[in-house]
Amino acid sequence: MFKEGVSKEHQTYLKQYRIRKASIAASQISMLVLFFALWEIAAYFKWIDPFIMSQPSRVFKTIMNLTADGSLFTHTGITVFETVVGFLSGTILGTIIAIILWWSDFVAKVLDPYLVVLNALPKTALGPIILVWIGGTTSSIIVMALLVSIVVTILNVYLAFESCDEDKVKLLWTLGATKLQILSKVVLPSSIPSIISVLKINVGLSLVGVIVGEFLVSKAGLGYLIIYGGQVFKMDLVMTSVLILAVAAALMYLSVAWFEKKLNKMR
């Protein structure tokens, strides 16, 4: 029995698509379960040192302890907040600078070698300098996250602007359109897929910047827990923080993917 207006072939395609999608999800979950099961078994039979490598049961116990005293939500919340602020700041500021570069070819040519150098420069090397300039505060961590993501944003968004269909731009020029109209009607809409790709990259980069900043100056956050756990040889705490960090990164990435789907439906 098929729905009215939908061909048998299309119904078959949709069924195969749903089966394939379910198979992929099941495989992903199975791989994750298998990984934790092998990790637990290897630690239980001492194939690996549970003190150094920890094990899922000990990680779970650590999560329960951190949840009981409320520190899990405090440290995770701080890291997520710093990442979101750094991510938004780097993306917005980077996009604005990319617009300026597109607007003025002279400025773009002047700044091009500096952007290349900044892109190649390891941003983590600037950590101690930022610490001295701004101080050991949350602001310095956010600035670190911004610096890690902003240059990538500028270069990729500017490249997307430059890759815009020249025929459409020339057509608008001949019709008497202003540069602002060309930007808003053609360049920005055509660059949305590239900007979304930059957002996905920036989530990870911003998180890297935040963790590096927390390694240097923070007294709270997942980066702080990792450093503290390593210093006092509480590897259960280190592994727990790393796993929570992975979950937080995945959720932020999925948030960007959800935003992309909503945006595509609106277009």
GIUR-V579206 format. One record per residue. SS is DSSP state (H for helix, E for strand, L for the rest). PSI is psi as a letter, one per 20 degrees, with the letter a starting at -180 (999 if undefined). NEAR is the number of other C-alpha atoms within 10 Angstrom. Layout:
ss=SS psi=PSI near=NEAR
ss=SS psi=PSI near=NEAR
This chain:
ss=L psi=o near=4
ss=L psi=q near=9
ss=L psi=q near=8
ss=L psi=p near=6
ss=L psi=i near=6
ss=L psi=p near=9
ss=L psi=r near=11
ss=H psi=h near=12
ss=H psi=g near=9
ss=H psi=h near=11
ss=H psi=g near=13
ss=H psi=g near=11
ss=H psi=g near=12
ss=H psi=h near=12
ss=H psi=g near=12
ss=H psi=h near=12
ss=H psi=g near=12
ss=H psi=h near=12
ss=H psi=g near=12
ss=H psi=g near=12
ss=H psi=g near=12
ss=H psi=h near=12
ss=H psi=g near=12
ss=H psi=g near=12
ss=H psi=g near=12
ss=H psi=h near=12
ss=H psi=g near=12
ss=H psi=g near=12
ss=H psi=h near=12
ss=H psi=g near=11
ss=H psi=g near=12
ss=H psi=g near=11
ss=H psi=g near=12
ss=H psi=g near=12
ss=H psi=g near=12
ss=H psi=h near=14
ss=H psi=g near=14
ss=H psi=h near=13
ss=H psi=g near=19
ss=H psi=g near=19
ss=H psi=g near=14
ss=H psi=h near=16
ss=H psi=h near=20
ss=H psi=g near=14
ss=L psi=j near=10
ss=L psi=k near=10
ss=L psi=h near=10
ss=L psi=q near=16
ss=L psi=o near=13
ss=H psi=h near=19
ss=H psi=h near=13
ss=H psi=g near=13
ss=H psi=i near=15
ss=L psi=a near=21
ss=L psi=q near=25
ss=H psi=g near=21
ss=H psi=h near=15
ss=H psi=h near=18
ss=H psi=g near=19
ss=H psi=g near=13
ss=H psi=h near=14
ss=H psi=g near=19
ss=H psi=g near=18
ss=H psi=g near=13
ss=H psi=g near=13
ss=H psi=h near=17
ss=H psi=h near=13
ss=H psi=g near=10
ss=L psi=j near=10
ss=L psi=i near=11
ss=H psi=h near=15
ss=H psi=g near=21
ss=H psi=h near=13
ss=H psi=g near=15
ss=H psi=g near=19
ss=H psi=g near=19
ss=H psi=g near=16
ss=H psi=g near=15
ss=H psi=g near=25
ss=H psi=g near=19
ss=H psi=g near=14
ss=H psi=h near=27
ss=H psi=g near=29
ss=H psi=g near=18
ss=H psi=g near=17
ss=H psi=h near=30
ss=H psi=g near=28
ss=H psi=g near=19
ss=H psi=g near=20
ss=H psi=h near=28
ss=H psi=g near=26
ss=H psi=g near=15
ss=H psi=g near=16
ss=H psi=h near=24
ss=H psi=h near=21
ss=H psi=g near=16
ss=H psi=h near=20
ss=H psi=h near=23
ss=H psi=g near=18
ss=H psi=g near=15
ss=H psi=g near=22
ss=H psi=h near=20
ss=H psi=h near=15
ss=L psi=o near=11
ss=H psi=h near=11
ss=H psi=g near=10
ss=H psi=h near=12
ss=H psi=g near=17
ss=H psi=h near=11
ss=H psi=g near=11
ss=H psi=i near=12
ss=H psi=g near=13
ss=H psi=h near=11
ss=H psi=h near=11
ss=H psi=h near=16
ss=H psi=g near=12
ss=H psi=g near=11
ss=H psi=h near=15
ss=H psi=h near=18
ss=H psi=h near=10
ss=L psi=p near=12
ss=L psi=o near=11
ss=H psi=h near=17
ss=H psi=h near=17
ss=H psi=h near=9
ss=H psi=i near=13
ss=H psi=g near=22
ss=H psi=h near=15
ss=H psi=g near=12
ss=H psi=h near=18
ss=H psi=g near=19
ss=H psi=g near=10
ss=H psi=g near=10
ss=H psi=h near=13
ss=L psi=r near=14
ss=L psi=m near=18
ss=L psi=r near=14
ss=H psi=h near=20
ss=H psi=h near=17
ss=H psi=h near=26
ss=H psi=g near=31
ss=H psi=g near=26
ss=H psi=h near=23
ss=H psi=g near=30
ss=H psi=h near=34
ss=H psi=g near=29
ss=H psi=h near=25
ss=H psi=h near=28
ss=H psi=h near=30
ss=H psi=g near=25
ss=H psi=g near=24
ss=H psi=g near=21
ss=H psi=g near=27
ss=H psi=g near=26
ss=H psi=g near=21
ss=H psi=g near=19
ss=H psi=g near=28
ss=H psi=g near=24
ss=H psi=h near=15
ss=H psi=h near=20
ss=H psi=g near=25
ss=H psi=h near=14
ss=L psi=j near=12
ss=L psi=q near=16
ss=L psi=o near=12
ss=H psi=h near=12
ss=H psi=g near=9
ss=H psi=g near=14
ss=H psi=g near=18
ss=H psi=h near=13
ss=H psi=g near=12
ss=H psi=h near=17
ss=H psi=g near=14
ss=H psi=h near=9
ss=L psi=j near=9
ss=L psi=j near=10
ss=L psi=q near=15
ss=L psi=r near=10
ss=H psi=h near=13
ss=H psi=h near=11
ss=H psi=h near=13
ss=H psi=g near=17
ss=H psi=g near=18
ss=H psi=h near=11
ss=H psi=h near=15
ss=H psi=g near=18
ss=H psi=g near=23
ss=H psi=g near=18
ss=H psi=h near=14
ss=H psi=i near=17
ss=H psi=i near=19
ss=H psi=g near=17
ss=H psi=g near=15
ss=H psi=h near=18
ss=H psi=h near=21
ss=H psi=g near=17
ss=H psi=h near=16
ss=H psi=h near=19
ss=H psi=g near=22
ss=H psi=h near=18
ss=H psi=g near=16
ss=H psi=h near=26
ss=H psi=g near=24
ss=H psi=g near=20
ss=H psi=g near=22
ss=H psi=h near=31
ss=H psi=h near=29
ss=H psi=g near=19
ss=H psi=g near=27
ss=H psi=g near=34
ss=H psi=g near=25
ss=H psi=g near=20
ss=H psi=g near=29
ss=H psi=h near=28
ss=H psi=h near=21
ss=H psi=g near=18
ss=L psi=i near=19
ss=L psi=q near=21
ss=L psi=j near=16
ss=L psi=q near=19
ss=L psi=r near=25
ss=H psi=h near=29
ss=H psi=g near=28
ss=H psi=g near=23
ss=H psi=h near=25
ss=H psi=g near=22
ss=H psi=g near=20
ss=H psi=g near=18
ss=H psi=h near=18
ss=H psi=h near=15
ss=H psi=h near=11
ss=L psi=j near=9
ss=L psi=k near=13
ss=L psi=n near=17
ss=H psi=h near=22
ss=H psi=g near=26
ss=H psi=h near=25
ss=H psi=g near=25
ss=H psi=h near=23
ss=H psi=g near=26
ss=H psi=h near=26
ss=H psi=g near=16
ss=H psi=g near=13
ss=H psi=h near=16
ss=H psi=g near=19
ss=H psi=g near=12
ss=H psi=g near=12
ss=H psi=g near=17
ss=H psi=g near=17
ss=H psi=g near=13
ss=H psi=h near=12
ss=H psi=h near=19
ss=H psi=g near=18
ss=H psi=h near=13
ss=H psi=g near=14
ss=H psi=g near=16
ss=H psi=h near=16
ss=H psi=g near=12
ss=H psi=h near=12
ss=H psi=g near=18
ss=H psi=g near=11
ss=H psi=g near=11
ss=H psi=g near=13
ss=H psi=h near=11
ss=H psi=h near=7
ss=H psi=h near=7
ss=L psi=999 near=6
